[in-house]
Amino acid sequence: MNRESYNKIALEWDNARKGFFGRERAYLDAVLEAAPEGATILDLGCGTGRPMAEYAVSRGYRIIGVDQSESLLALAQARLPQERWILASIETVDIRDAYAGAILWDSLFHIRRSEHEAVLAEVVGNLPRGGRLMATVGGSEHPPFTDLMFGQRFFYDSHAPAQAERILRSLGCRLVLAEFMNVPDGAADKGRYAIVAERT
């Protein structure tokens, strides 16, 4: 569902993501400051490459971007042709290259929560000690649901923030930052929670 939906709204999504929202840049800076200069950053669910990959490249880092939407990835490739772009789902992609930091921004909650721990374990397991990842999860406990964005339907599922934090700690991470980007309102807005975690 999400692959086809993102393919249909690629241009609208790209236009909506021209810049950072809220404290996104601060979270990304927290990941980059722990990575050596010029290191590679893995971006799972990279979309069109902006603003995350675009900013990281402007800071002198390299990107391996992964997305299952051909249309989003084509825009990323056109925007940042020197970086490596992989057409795949984040649940099944096999990354052999080393990376010093990781971005899972607004991507985990598009797959079933039963898959989240395995994805995070793979990412954390390949981070160097001291390497950091940034991720978003849903802001509350709720069943899987679908919602509309730019007229297309998208699937959402997520652990609540406390459970996501427990998973990361169990994988050997310490939390560097953990906060609500928007608080759930008990109705349509299920909330969004930002985490920056470091492999210890």
N, C-alpha and C positions, 0 to 999 in steps of 0.2 A: 504493500500500500504506500509506504512512505517514499520509496524510490520513484514510483510513477508520479506521485504528488509533487515531489521536489523537482522532477524533470519539467513538470508543467508550469511551475512558478519560479524557475531559475532566475529570470531577469528581475522579477519583483523582489525576490529574496536578496539578490545581489544589491539592488538599490536600497533596500531596507537596512543592509548591514555595511553601509559605507564607513561607519565609525563605531567606537566603543559605546557600550551601554553601561551606565552606572559606574561601578568600580572595576570593570573588566580589565582595563589597562593595568591597574595595580596588581591584580591577580597574575596577569601574564608577566609583569615585571618580576614578581616573586619567583616565578619559574625560571626566567632567564637569568636572574642574578646568581642562581645556583649552578648554572651551566657554564663550562669553559667558553671563552671567546671563540666564535666561529663554529661551535658545536651544532650537531643536528638535533632538531626538535621534531618529535612525532605528533602529527595532528590527526586524530581519529575522528572522522566526521567533519572534515575540513571545509565542506561547502565550496564556496567560490574563492576561498583563500583570503577573504577579508572579513573582519579586520585582523584576525589573529596571525595568520601566516604572513600577511603583508607587513605587519608591524615587526614580527620577529626577523624577517629578512632585512628590513630597514635598519635593524640593530646589528646586522652582521652575522646572523645565524642562518643555517640551512634548514630546509623543511622536507620531511617525508609526509605527504598528505594522502589520506585515505578517505574515499567516499564512494557510496554505491550509486550515486546519481551521475549519469553521464553528462547531463547538461550543466550541473554545478561544477563538475571536474573540468569540463572544457573551458569554462570561464576562469577557473584557477590556473589552468595551464597557459592560457593566453595572457593572463596577468603576470604570472611569475614563471616564465618558461625555463628558467635555469634550475628550478626545484624538481623534486621527484614526486609524481602524482600516480596513485594506484587506484584503479577501479575495483572496489571490493567492499564487502560488508565488514564492519568492525568486529563482528563475531568470528569470522572465518579467515581474515587476512593473516598471512604468515610473514612477519617482518624479520628479516635476517640481519639487516644493517643495524649498527649500534646507534643509539640515540641517548642524549643527556637529559632530556626533559620531555614531557608529554602533555598534550591538550586533549581533553575529552569534553568539549564544550557544547552543551545542548545536543548531545548525541546519545549518551547512555539511555536517557529516558524515552528514546524512540525504539528501544528493543525491550523484550520481556525481562523483568527483573530477575528471573531465574538464570539469565545469562550474565548478569552484571558482575558477579564475583569472579567468574572465569575470565572475563575481559580484563578486569582490574588486576587479577593475579598475573596475567600474561604481561601487562604493561609494567607493573611494579617489578616483576621478576627480571625484566630486561633493563631496568633503570640501574645506573651505577649508584653506589651508596652516596647519599647526599643529593641525588637527583630528585627532581620534583615533578609532580603532575598537578594539573588543574582540571576540575570536573564540576559539572552541575548535576544535581539530582532534584527530584520533585520536593516540594516543601511540606508535604503532609502524607499521611498514610491513606491510600485510597485504592480501589480496584483499577485495573487497566481501563482506559477510555479512549475515545477518539474525539477530535475537535477539528474545527475548521480554521484554516489560515489561507488568506488570499483565495478563498472559495474552494480550496481543496481539503480533503479529509486526511488527518494524520493520527497515527497510533501513539499513545503515551503509556508508559508504565514505569514505576520507580519504587525503590525502597524509600522509607522516610529518612530524613537526615541522620537521626541517631543510629539507624541500622547501617547506613552507608559509612558512617564514621567507624562503627565497630568492625566492618569488613576491612577497611583500610588499616586499622590498627592491627588486626589479626594477620595482615600481610606484611607487617613489619614497618609500618609508616607512622610518623608523628604528624599531627595536624599543625600546619603553619598558619592557616587562615580557615575559618569556617563561619559563614554568616548567611543570613537571608538576603537575597537580592530583592525579592518581593515576598511579603508574608501572605500565606493563604487567607482568603476572605470567608472561607466556609461555604462558598457558592461556586461560581464558575472558575475563579482563580485558585488553582491548587498550590500556588507558590513555587518559588525556585530558590535553591540553596546552593551556594558556591563553596567549594572546598579546594584548598591548596595543601597537598600532602607531600612529605619528604620521606624517601626510603632511608631508613636508619641502619 
